[in-house]
């Protein structure tokens, strides 16, 4: 793929925290299809951010950064 496509997955961790994970569209081997998978850093950790559920500005920023591949 020449251009990277990113997405976001959002999970509720507890009453006060959500988790935003960055995803990346990867081709499925031996097919012409692709799917979004959780993006990982070079050290193997997921590209993610924990955010206070009441902080709408931070939630929007985390989702926007994930969609841009900058989380």
C-alpha positions in Angstrom: 0.0 0.0 0.0 1.4 3.3 -1.0 -1.0 5.4 1.2 -1.6 4.4 4.8 -5.2 4.3 6.1 -5.8 4.7 9.8 -8.8 4.2 12.1 -9.7 4.1 15.7 -11.2 1.6 18.1 -12.7 2.9 21.3 -13.3 0.9 24.5 -14.7 1.8 27.9 -12.2 0.8 30.5 -14.2 1.8 33.6 -16.7 4.4 34.7 -14.3 7.3 34.1 -11.8 6.2 31.4 -12.0 5.2 27.7 -9.2 3.7 25.7 -8.6 4.9 22.1 -6.4 2.5 20.0 -5.0 3.5 16.6 -5.7 1.0 13.8 -4.1 0.6 10.4 -5.5 -1.0 7.2 -3.3 -4.0 6.2 -3.7 -6.3 3.3 -4.8 -9.9 4.0 -2.1 -12.3 2.7 -3.0 -14.1 -0.5 -6.2 -12.1 -1.1 -7.1 -8.7 -2.6 -8.9 -7.7 0.7 -7.6 -5.6 3.6 -8.7 -5.1 7.2 -8.0 -2.8 10.0 -5.7 -4.1 12.7 -4.4 -2.4 15.9 -1.3 -0.5 15.0 1.8 -1.3 17.0 5.0 0.7 17.8 8.4 -0.6 17.0 8.7 -1.9 20.6 5.5 -4.0 20.1 3.2 -1.9 22.2 -0.2 -0.8 20.9 -0.5 2.8 19.8 -3.2 4.0 22.2 -4.3 6.6 24.7 -6.4 6.5 27.9 -8.7 9.4 28.2 -11.1 10.8 30.9 -14.6 10.0 29.7 -15.8 13.5 30.7 -13.1 15.3 28.7 -14.7 15.6 25.3 -11.9 17.7 23.9 -9.3 15.1 24.7 -11.5 12.3 23.3 -11.9 14.2 20.0 -8.2 14.9 19.9 -7.2 11.3 20.5 -9.6 10.0 17.8 -8.4 12.7 15.4 -4.7 11.7 16.1 -5.5 8.0 15.6 -7.2 8.8 12.2 -4.1 10.7 11.2 -1.7 7.9 12.3 -0.2 10.2 15.0 -1.3 8.5 18.2 
